[in-house]
Structure formats: C-alpha cells, structure tokens
Amino acid sequence: MNGINQTPVSCIPVGKMSKAKKVLDEARELQNSELDLADKNIPTFEELPGLLYMVNVTRLTLSHNKIQSVPPGLANLVNLEILNLFNNQITELPISLSQMPKLRILNVGMNKLDALPRGFGAFPVLEVLDLTYNNLNEKNLPGNFFMMETLRALYLADNDFEYLPPEVGNLKNLQILVLRENDLIELPREIGDLNRLRELHIQGNPVFRMEFNPWVTPIGDQLQVGISHVMDYIRSETYKYVYNRHQSAKGPPPEIENDKSKKISRLR
C-alpha cells in the first residue's frame, strides 16, 4: 500500500528541447568539443543554458532550428572553428562574430539576413563563408567585406545582387565563388585577378540570359561551353576591352523579371 500515493513514472517521451539540454550536459561531462544540436526545435539561445561558457567547443551545429537572433556572447567560444546556423530565422548577426580568433567555417545560409553588421569582414582566419539564400545585395555589405584575405570559398547564391563590387579582387586566396540565382547584370573585371579561383557559379542569373542585353552575350556563350571557359574569357584582354567600353557607354540595365517576393527568406 505504500506505493499507492507515489508519483507514477511518466511514459511521455522526452521532448526535443530536453534532448538539446541532454546534449549539453553530456558534452560538459565528457568534455566533448563538438556539439550537434541540429533539428532540436530550438527557438533561442536562452534554451541552451551554459553554452556560451563552454570555451572548449570547436564545432557547433545549430542548423534546422527556429533561432531568430544570435547573442554577442557567442564570441566567448574562442576555440570555435566551425559554426553552422543554416536554416534558421536569423535576421541579424552580432559584429562580435568577426572577432572570433579561430573561426574557419561559418554557415548562415537559408536565413532572413537583410544586411551584415559593420566590420563583418574582420574575421582573422575565416576560410569558408556561406550566405546562401538570404536577402543580401551589394548595397548592404559592410565596407570591409572583401578584406577577408584567408577566404577560400564564398557562397552568395540566391540573394539579390545586381552588381559585384570590384573589391572582390582583394580575395586573393578565393578558390570557389558561387553567385547563381541572383540578379547580376555584369561581372567586374577584377574577378579575372583571382588567380586561385577554380569554381565560378553564375547560373540562374536571368539578366544574363536576356537577348536584348548584348554586353553579356559573350559570357553566356562561354558558359554554354563550360565554366572554365568563362574564367578564361574574364581573364582575357578582350574582356577588359569590352568591359571598359561598356563602362564608358553605360546605359540603364534591363528590367529584372525574377520575382523573389515568395522566397522563404522574405516571409516574416
């Protein structure tokens, strides 16, 4: 009879948030330097108690959650090398991220970024930056964005770029540049200065395909042959001549017909 008044053991399965806390507790106990918190239905960093003090963490995966903001205190993780925030609802990033001394890979693709913070290009050792599927364009990049000399791969696909600033030529170590599915009107000749570039993705820019925009016709022709031919053409004296002539007689660009109003990144 002593057991009658005892609280029965719950048969309800542990929720996803409890699983996230369990991952943190186990990581602290085992001194695990890699945390995988993907797809745990996490809405805010407040649901991850103590995370910002786990300075031994080198890899943090928070993809496929519902996070809307990133606290400046995340920069306390001074040993973090890989940060994955892909597919959340983040609208802005703290400037402190660019001060993280060991961060090599940053993935904030498929979020709701309309701009990047001032000084965002100050990352000391960043090698891979993924900003795919946001609402970025050339007007809302910080002035030092193209000063990341260590950058090897830059993913800007599925944004709203019409132009790529000539400062892209400063990324001397860049090997991969992804610009597909934007609204690009032209490519700056400075891309030809990127001697280490081996992959250039410009597919899906509708203005490039418009027949009444003859200036980009050679680029489209080379793209039909292969991306390596595009790079060879951009690095040629012919392209520099055509580019200069285009710049001196620059007219209004063709109207953009690509409707992006239903992009997931635009929905609030």
N, C-alpha and C positions, 0 to 999 in steps of 0.2 A: 504493500500500500504506500510505501514511502515514495515510490516513483510516480504516483498519480499527479502530484502537484508540480512535478518537474517540467521545465520548458521543453517541448518536443524538438527534436533535431529537424532543422529546415531541409526540405527537399528541393528548394528553389535553386537553380543553378547560379553560379557566381556570375555577375554582370560583367560587361566589358570594362567598365571603369575599375572594378575590383581587380580585374586581370592586369590593368595598367599599373596599379599600385603594387601588385604582386611582383611584376617585372622589376620595379624599382627596388623593392625590399630584397629580392634575390640578388640583384646587382650589387647592392650595398654589402650584403653578407658575403658574397663571393668575390667582391672587388672586380666585377666584370666591367671591362672598359667599353663594351659595345652594347647599346640599348636599342632594342627593336620594339617600338610602340606603334607600329603601323596598324591602321584599321581597328582602333580601340574606341572609336566614337568620342574622342577627347575634344571638348569644346574650348578649353582654356588651359593655360599652363598652371593655373591655380589648382587644377585637379591632379597635379604631379608634385606633391609635396617633397621638398628637399632636392629636387632635380638640379636646381641652379647651384647647389653646393657640391655636386659630385664631380670634382675637378679632375678625377682620373679618367673620365669618359673621353674616348677618342672618336667614337662613331655614334651618332644619334639619328634614328629614323622615326619620324613622326608623320609619314605620308598617309594619305587617305583618312584624314580625320576631319574635324569641323573647327579647327583653330582659326580665329579671326585676327588675333594680334600676337606679336612676338615681344616679350619683355626685354628691355635693355640688359637686364641681368644675365641673359643667356651668354653674354660675352665673358661671364665669370668662368666658363668652361674653357680655360686657357689651353687645355691639351686637345681640344676638339679638332679633328682633322676632316671629318665628313658630316655634313648636316643636310638631311633630306626632309623638306617640308612640302613635297609635291602633293598636289590635290588637296588643298585646304580652302579656306575662305579668307585668306590674309589680304588686307587692304593696304598695309604699310609695314615697312621694316625699320628697326632702330638703326641709327648710324653706328652704334657700338659694334655691330656685327663685323664691320670692316676693320676693326681693331683687333680681331682675334688672331693671335700670332701664329697659329699652326693650321688654320682652316685652309684645306686644299680643294675641297669639293663642296659647292653649295647648290642645292636644287630647290628652287622656289617656283617651279613650273606649275601651271594649272592653278593659279590663284586669282586674286582680283586686284592686282597692283596697277594703279594708275600713274605712279611716279616712284622714283627711288630717292632715298634721303641724300642730302647734301654730303659730299665727301665719300660717297659709296665706293669710289674706285680706289680707296686707300688700302685694300687688302694686301698684306705683305707677301703672302706665298700662294694665293689662290690660283689654281690651275684649271678648274672646270666650273663654269657658271651657267646654270640652266634657268632661263627666264621665259621659257616657252609658255604660250597660251595665257598671256596676261593682256593688259590694255596699255602697253608702253609704246611710245613713239620718240622720235628724235628731239622733240621739244621738252620732254620731261626726264631726260637723262642728266645726271649731275655733271659738272664741268670736268671732273677728273675721271670720268667713267672709263676712258680709253687709256688710262695710265697704269693699268694692271699688267706690268711687263712679264709677269710669270704666267699669264693666262695661256693655256694651250687649246681650250675648247670653249666657244661661246655660242649658246643656243638662244636665238631670238625669234624663233618661228612662232607663227600665229599671234602676232601683235599688230600694231598699226603704223609701222614705219613706212614713210614715203621716201625718205632720204636716209642715207647712212653718212654720218659726219666724216669728213676727211681724216679726222683724228684716229680713225680705225687703223690707219697706217702705223700708229705707235705700238700696236700689239705685235711686236717683232717675233714673239715665240708662238703665235697663234697657228695651230695646225688644222682646226675644224671651225668653220663659221657657217651657222645654219640660219638662213633668212627666209625660208619658204613660208608661204601663206601670209605675206604682208601686203602692203600697197605700194611696193617700190616702183619708183619712176625711173631711177637711174642708179648706177653703181659708181662710187667715187673711184677715180683712177688710182688713189692711194692703196686700194686693195692689191694692186699689182706690186706694191712694195713689200707685201707679206711673203717673204721668200720661203718660209717654212709651211705655208698653207698648202694642205694636200686635199682638203674637202671643202667645197663651197656649194651650199644648197640654196638655190634661188627659185625652185619650182613653186608654182602656185601663186605667183605674183601677177594678178590679172592684167595690169597695165603692160607688162612685158609682152603679152600675147596680142595686144591690140594692133591691128594692121595700120591704123592711121597714126601710129607713133613710130615713124621710120627710124628714129635715132637708135632705138633698142633692137632693131631688126637683126643686126649682126650678132648681138648677144643671143637672141632667140635661135638664130641659125646654128651657132656654135653649141648651144645647149642641146639641140637635136642630135648632134654628133656625139656629145659626151661632155661631162663636167670638166674634164681635164682640158678640153679644147677651149672652154670658157676662160679658164685660168691663163692659158697661153695667149689668148686674144687680149685679155685685160692687161697683160704684161708687155704687149707689143707696142711699138712706136705708132702703129696705125691707130690703135685705140686712144692713145694720148692725143694724137692729132684730132681725131673725131670728137673726143671729149672736149678739148679746148674750143673747137669750132661750135660745138653745141652750147657751151657755156657763154660764149660771146653773143650768140643769137638766140638766147634762151626765151622761149615763149611759155605761155601757160600750159601746164600739164594736162593730159586727158582727164576727164572726169572719172572718179573712182566709182565703179559699179558694184563693188563687192560689199554686200550688206552684212555687217557683223553685229547688228543690233540684238541678235538672239544668241550670241556667244554666251557660254556659261559664265565666263569671267565678267560679263556685263550685268548679269542678273543679281539683284540685291535681295 
